[in-house]
Amino acid sequence: MEKLTVNKLTKKYGQKVILDNLSFQLAPAKIYGLLGRNGAGKSTLLNLITNRVLSTSGEIKIGSHNINDDDHELGKMYLMSEVDMYTKRTTIKRMMELADEAYEHFDFKNAEQMLTDFKLDQNEIFTNLSTGQRTAAKLVVALNVNADYILLDEPVLGLDANHRELFYKELIKAFQNKPRTFVLSTHLIEEIQQLVEHVIIINDHQIIEDADVESLLKKAYAISGPAKDVDTYTDGLNVLYTETMGSIKTTYVFDGLDEQRVIPDRVKIDHYDLQHLFIYLTNGDEQHD
Ligand SMILES: Nc1ncnc2c1ncn2[C@@H]1O[C@H](COP(=O)(O)OP(=O)(O)OP(=O)(O)O)[C@@H](O)[C@H]1O
């Protein structure tokens, strides 16, 4: 497997800039989270990577090969998207056969087990399924298709809590059995925090974070205590958000804390999670006191 490189990628619809000069890489055998608020351009990006939508400028390569109209390179990627492209006669069985015809070596055995677990019958017609069942059927295809890069756009859309758990377990199993790169574009950040190794966050048409989750969370500190002490301690640090309850202030910092910084007695330091980091990074001025 080779790296996928996105270089200076821009997408405009008419005069409207959707994605502005994005550059990043996807490494082999890694699970990524692609995060962004509604309308940030996540689906557009996944469609661009898989050549379903044409870019305005920039390039996408796997190794040294440009993916543009190169069926061999495009065959290394699979996109499970929100858009359903199946006809009114397509059964789940046929969906799996189509994936096998396009990518070869589809894992029918594991797919059948997953169908049983999701309580789906492979003779059912895809368009007759409920929203959650459609997602489950698409996941059965996506997790058993033979591709190096598996891009999952809204992979838990409509899934109930039990089936989301099942999907997360199946994803880990699929990854362990055959390490490949998965990209999950989802709003359920809390649920994927443990699952994804690296996140790419899009905001205001650009990438604002492209980093391992561990390294991001290392800088996510909630510092609370008497307002004056908290302000003294956090002076000069990158503050994302503050809240005050009575005399207690909590300041959410996204920064390294150097050891020279003396912690006042009544100040408490905790970490906060990826979902909150995402909210504070992408909220603009909406939540600031
Ligand atoms: N074919 C199109 N023509 C014009 N604008 C489009 C088209 N497709 C998408 N857009 C616009 O591009 C922007 C990004 O849409 P996109 O679906 O990529 O966002 P998203 O991050 O996936 O959002 P969500 O989380 O709500 O699914 C939106 O403003 C959308 O209106």
The ligand as a Gaussian input file, in Angstrom:
#p B3LYP/6-31G(d) Opt

LIG

0 1
 N      -23.442000      20.029000      -6.560000
 C      -23.313000      21.094000      -5.766000
 N      -23.574000      22.332000      -6.219000
 C      -23.439000      23.413000      -5.432000
 N      -23.056000      23.358000      -4.135000
 C      -22.787000      22.146000      -3.625000
 C      -22.919000      20.944000      -4.402000
 N      -22.568000      19.899000      -3.624000
 C      -22.276000      20.411000      -2.409000
 N      -22.389000      21.748000      -2.414000
 C      -22.140000      22.659000      -1.277000
 O      -20.880000      22.361000      -0.747000
 C      -20.859000      22.564000       0.660000
 C      -20.272000      21.343000       1.328000
 O      -21.193000      20.267000       1.217000
 P      -20.826000      18.814000       1.756000
 O      -21.992000      17.930000       1.467000
 O      -19.507000      18.412000       1.218000
 O      -20.684000      19.090000       3.324000
 P      -20.535000      18.048000       4.533000
 O      -19.363000      18.507000       5.340000
 O      -20.495000      16.654000       4.022000
 O      -21.888000      18.363000       5.335000
 P      -22.828000      17.458000       6.299000
 O      -22.044000      17.180000       7.534000
 O      -23.967000      18.365000       6.565000
 O      -23.202000      16.212000       5.541000
 C      -22.300000      22.884000       1.075000
 O      -22.394000      24.269000       1.231000
 C      -23.109000      22.433000      -0.119000
 O      -24.251000      23.236000      -0.294000

